Amino acid sequence: MTLRIGCTADDFTGGTDVAAAFRRAGLRTALVFGTPDDTTALPADCDAAVVALKSRSTPAEEAVADSLAAQRWLWAKGAAQVYFKYCSTFDSTPRGNIGPVTDALMDAAGATVTLHCPASPPNGRTVYQGHLFVHDQLLSDSPLRHHPLTPMTDPSLVRLLSAQTRHRVGLVDWTTVRRGVEAVRDAVTAHQQDGVRHVVADALTDEDLAVLGAAALELPVVAGAAGLAEGLGHAYPATGPAAAEPWPRAGRAAVLAGSCSARTLEQIAQFYAAGLPCLHLDVLAATAGRDVTGEALAWYDEQDPALPVLVYASASPEELAAVQAQLGVAEAAARVEELLGALASHLVGRGVRRLLVAGGETSGAVTTALGIRAVLVGEEADPGVPWTYATTGHGELALMLKSGNFGAPDLFTRALRTDTEEAK
């Protein structure tokens, strides 16, 4: 086993995102879904292994237990360093789960200090003076303030993290980062000696993240988004580029969307504008007992098999609020996951071989329904959105798990083009 670094991710699309980052850094990377056990195997000669959990929005105690189990499994596979990947928008509640999980991983590793940075410049996430920006807006002014589960109304990472841990939180500002690796190491050491356990770092560019990654190379636990993971991956000695996996172009293609993010709604609108088959799932009707799944499958069977299809439960903030008012936040989310997970299983059974899934919780429901435990990570369609490859009981399957906020507006149509369409 050549495993160099292990990673726990707090949702399935986050796992995909960070696995793509390690792959870009030249590490051969596998992605495991759910808490692994003694029967969970890795492909040979992996440099990095990412365990994708559903710990972003679960109770803190459950998130901690699952993360510790993943950490123990990664240690058993040879990982000396564990990276805790959370969202580049720091999605969390006042109680966690970022603070509690990081503290638990550090306690288990005997670590006294760690570095945090959720910056992801290619996706418009930067940190300056400890404040998180989404493109040119503070986090609190961005569409993330409307997130259905974790509305983000405070852009100060030091303040957000301080509310989630009993330990002190400090900052390494951008001027220090620009001075280089040794300056960052010295600043982290000074914070550590002053009793600070969590050190938030500014980053505006990929170059800044490379500096932070090199500075964090000796820390037992590091935490942040995919950008810092890539910087950390580049700090490891190169093993050569990972080979591209040939993803299937035969077989039908489908998109399942559960995310209500602004970017996913744009992608749905673009799919509509392209004149491709689209179907909206009525969550309230399903709750009332209507066979929404059966209706969706009957609709699917009537579509042109040469065209990709889109089935979605995504909704505008106003529509979502109306559904949540009737069902409650947790029940509404559970209904969407149940519907889309069941549909994924039926669609793959009907011959879908390219499946794009939008939304972290939706991705978890889909991979669970399909019984997929591990995949190899391939090339990206957009930053942080790679194809992955799995063998299921139905044959080879190319699977793209997309964070709700990721991908260009035309991702759905572009990623599912056929060879014939690309040649035009």
C-alpha positions, 0 to 999 in steps of 0.5 A: 500500500502506497497511501500517502494521505487520507481524507474525510469529506463531510458530504459526497459531492465534497468528497468528489471535489477533493478527490479531483483536487488530489488527482490534479496534484498528481496523486492516484486517488480513490473515493469511498462512499460511506463509513468504510469497514474491514471489507472495504478495499482500495484499488492498488497503488493509490496515493490518496483515499477520500472517504465521503461521509454524510456528516455536514448536516447530521447531529454533531455526535453522529458526524464525530463518530463517523469521522473518527471511524473513517480516520481509523480506517485511513490510518490502517491503510497507511495514511500518516496525515488526515485532511478534513474536507468541508465546503468552500462556503463553510456550510455549518450551524452554530453548533458545528459540525466543522468545529466538533469534527476537527477537534475530534480528529485532532484529539485522536491524532494527538495534534495541538494545532491545525490550519483551516482554509476554505478558499477555492479560487477557481470557484470564486471562494476566497478568504481575506482578513478572515472573511469568506467571499463568494466571487465579489460578495461577502458570504453573508451577501451571497445566495448562500444566505438562503441555504435551506439547511445551513443559511450562512449569514456571517462571513467571519471564519474566526467568529464562525469557528469560535462558536463551534469549539471551546478552543481558541481560533487565530488568523494568518493574514494574507500579507503573511501568506505572501511572504512564503512557506516559512513565514506561514509555519512561523505564524502557525507555531507562534499561534500554537505557543500562544494557546491557539488550536485552530488557525484560519488562513487567508488565500486569494489565489492558487499560489497562496494555497500552494504556500499553505499546503507546503506549510501544513505538510507536517501537521497530522490533521489539516482542514479546509476545502478542495483548494488547500487539499490540492496545495497539500497534494502538490507538496508531496513528491510527484508520482506522475499524472494519474491516467485518464479513465475512458468513461462510457459514451454508450448507453443512456444519459440522465441528470438527477437534481435535488440541489436548490442552489442558484447555480443548479437552478441556472443549469436546469434553466439552461437544460430547458433552454436547450430543448431537452426533456425535463421533468419536475418532481412534485414532492408534496404529491408524493407525500400525499400518496401519489405514485410520483416515481412511477409517473416519472419512469413512465415519462422517461420510457417515452423519451428519445433514448438518444437524448439526455433527460433531466429529472429534478426536485430543485426549487426556488427559495420561495417554492422551497419555503412553501414545501418546507412550511408544509413538511418541515425542513428535515422531512422535505429533504428526506422526501427528495432524497428518497424519490431521487435515490429510487429513481436512480436505481430504476434508471440504471436498471433501464440502461442509463450509463452516464448519470449526473447528480446535482446536490450533496445530499442527493448524491449520497442518496443516489450512491446508497441506492445504487449500492456503490461503495468506491469509485476511481476518480477521472477527469473533470468536466469543470473545476471540482466536478470530475467523472468517476467510474464504478462497476455496479450490478448493472454494468459499468457506470460513469457517475458525476456527483456535483456540488450544488454551487459548482459547474458552469451554467451549461454543465448538464448539456456539455458533460453529457454530449456524445462523441457525435455531438462533439464532432459537429 
